[in-house]
Amino acid sequence: MVRMVFIRLYREGKLERDDVTAPEIEALAHQDDVVLWIDYTNPTADDLLGVETVFGLHRLAVEDAVHDFQRPKLDRYPNHLFLAAYQAKLQPGSSELAVAEISAFVTHKALVTVHGPEFDTERLMAYWDAETDLTTHGVPFLFWGLLDMIVDGHFDAVQELDGYIDALEESLFEDHSPDHELQRKTFELRKNLVKLRRIILPMREVLNTLLRRDDLIGCSPAMQPFLQDVYDHVLRATEWTESLRDLVTTILETHISIQGNQMNLVMKKVTSWAAIIAVPTAITGFFGQNVPFFGFQNDAGLWMSSALMAGGSIFLYLGFKKRDWI
């Protein structure tokens, strides 16, 4: 049983219905000037059997669509294209990256999407509804809207991560910032950037393929400028992700360097005070010898040793203070 299926019908470049049922697909697919968006949530291979037959979908592509964790890609088959991609966004109030996988079959008459419940179909429909002047381009328009929404989501995620990294940079030189907290945030950001890079980088080749191959379904001449714009966004998001990864690495290295400098400062101070304390220890040890010497068992010895201890300690203190060691 199909867990959820939603179908939109466009006729002659206008949205006509959004309540089409699955049994109507076959009849509508053979009508002129009709374009369908068929959206499945958590289907099985049997659930897709109807559209597989109607639109001639390749069984290998159908297998990829119902199995999770596909690599982002665009495969070309005789009757259709198959897209595997990921929607990405940050969890509200945190730098944790949430991804939603989506697969799409691009045919001449329909766009068939397959995804889990976490994919934001409302946002996708909002993209299409905001560009009503482009609906006359049919399936290429629907495919462009899907790609544009996915890539814009990637771009927004990179931008938000950039904001978190800026905040991390500001806390880097705060004396009250706990070391373990800074390290945890740094590693979380790096992990999310690596995860984001894995889903953004292949999208460059997806868009490149659409722009390079004139005979592909998704690349009608009228839609080429719009696909080029999406490609530019992919390049910017990719380059931005790479620079942020380098920046996070730099932040971690800077943090380690600051820790090393602080440790050196502490060691200087401890060593300086140890040297000052060693002066009275050495003098009292010398005067504590059980042998006759100047001032032995005499008040003069007491005053002389006290003066030596005070003078030596003050001399070392002033010397270390001048060098900013204490």
C-alpha angles and dihedrals in degrees: 000000000000108000093208135346128180123186131191123194123209118188123187091347097310133103105250106167140003097184101071114145127222095250090059095059098087095051094045093047090066096051122100122247091017124129123181134201108200114188123191126190116203097339127171126225089263090054090058094047092098097054090038089061097040097048099029096243115185113249092227090057090048090052090052091049095056095043121077132230099040118167112252105263148136116230124191121218129175095262104024151003124252121211127191115186144143134238112217134195138153120253110253111271096006143072092240112127119224119195131192121198121223132182124196136191112207114201133163092261106027149027110218116194127191124190147131127269092266093068113104105234092164090064091048092053090047089057091053095043091052091059103050092149090067098051090094088075090069120197095006087058093050091047092049091051091053093049093044092052093048094048093044088053090053090049092049091050092051090049092052091048088052088057091052090050091051089054089048091053091053092052092048094086098037110117093211094053110114112237095222092051092052092048092048093051091046094053092045091053092047091049092051092046091052089049091048092048091055091060098037101047097061090050088071090065091044092058092039090057092051092050095043100049113066094188096059120110096235097055110072112161093246092054096046095092090051092049089047088055090053089048090053089052090051091052092049092048091048094050091044091051091051092050091048091052090053090046093052089050089050091050091053092048091047091050091052090048091051090050090051092050091048090050091051090050091051091048091051091052094045092047092048093052090044089055091050092049090048091064097066090038091056094044095047089047091052095046090045092069113121094231132100113265137148107306094011109163087354136112089239091065091053093051093044095050091046091050091049092050094048094043095046093047093048091047092053093043093053092045093051092043091053089055091046092241093132 
